[in-house]
């Protein structure tokens, strides 16, 4: 997945808004992967017999899905990049991923989908932090 993302970044006439292109591609991929995994985890939680006990997990998954998807989309736009907006989105995404990972980790021993989701959230959290560290 990062191959095509990197190819698009490299083919863009802009300069990736001054961001590290490799870290940008990794973060975009992590955001979209996390959005998909969180959405699937929420759906899997809805299918569990103990669904009432997973309400917070479902809500957190869905919030993370939306934030990660929006962050990946904003990071994919290279023309006229506003560093303040990018920074705010990365901070929000990093926070959402940390909260979602913590919630899913509470259920990871019982539900494999929560374990997978927590791992994807931690990867995205790291990707956001790595890209944030390169912003001026």
N, C-alpha and C positions, 0 to 999 in steps of 0.2 A: 504494500500500500504506500509506503513512504517513497518508493521509486517514482510513482506517478506524481505524487505531491512535490517531490524535489524537482522533477522535470518541469512541472508547471511554474514553480518558483524561479527556476533557472531560465526559463523561456520568457519570463515577464520582462518588459522593457524597463521596469523600475528596479530599484536596488534593494528589495525586501525591506524597505523602510529603515535601513541601517541595521537590521537584525541579523544575527548569525543564521545563515540559510539552513544549515544542518539541524540546529536546535529548533528552528521554526518548523521545518518539515516534520520532525519528531513530535513536536507539540501538537501540531494540527492532526497528525495521525492518532495520537493518544486521545485527543479530545473527541474525535469522531468514534473511535473504538469505545471509549468510556460511555458516550451517549447511547450507543447501541446496546452495550452490555447492561447498563443501568435500566434501560427500558425493558430489556428481557428479564432482568431480575425482578422488577416490579410485577411483570406479568406472571412470572413463576410464583412469586409470593401470593398473588391472587388465587393461584391454583392450589395452594397448600390448605390442608384441613384446619390449620391454626391461623387462618388469615386475619382474624381479629387481633391476634397478638403481633402481627406484622405491619400494622397500620403506619407506624412511624417509619419503618423500613421502606414501605411502598412510597410514602410521601417524599422521603429523602432521595430515593432512587429517581423519582420523577423530577424533582427539583434539579438534581445533578444532571439528568438527561438534557433538560432544557438549557442549563447554563453551559454545559460542555458543547452542545450543538451550536449554540450562539457564539461561543468563543472560537470554535473551529472555523466557523463561517467568517467571522470578523478577521481572524488571522489569515484567512485565505485571500482576502482583499489587499492588494499591494499598492493600488493607486491612491495617493493622498492619505496615507496612513497617519493617524493621530496617535502619537505615543502615549498620551494621557489616557485615551480610551483603551488602547491595547493593555496598558498597565492595569487599569481598573478591571478589565475583563479577566486578565490572567490571575489577579488577586482573588476575584470572586470565584473563578473556576477552581483555583487551588483550595480555597476554603470549602467550597461545595464538595469537592472530592475527598478532602480530609474528613468532613462530617459524615459523608456517605460511607466511606471506608470504615470508620469507627462503628457506625450502626450495623453494617453488614458483617463486620468481624464478630459482633455479639451473637450472630446466628450461623456463623461459618461451620461450626462443628455439627450442626443439625441439617443445614441446607447447603449443598454444593454450589448452587447458583449464587448464594451470598458470598461464599469463599471466592468464586471467580470474579464477582463484582468488586469485592474489596481489593483484589489484586489489580484490576483494571483502574480503579480509582486511585490507588497508590501510584501506579505508573503515570497517570495523567497529572496527579499532584506534583510529581517529580518533574515531568515535562514542563509544566507551567513555571515551576520554581527555576529550572534551568534556563528557560527563555527569559524570565524576569531578570535574572542575574546579568544578562547581556544588554539590557536596555540602558540607554544613556540617562 
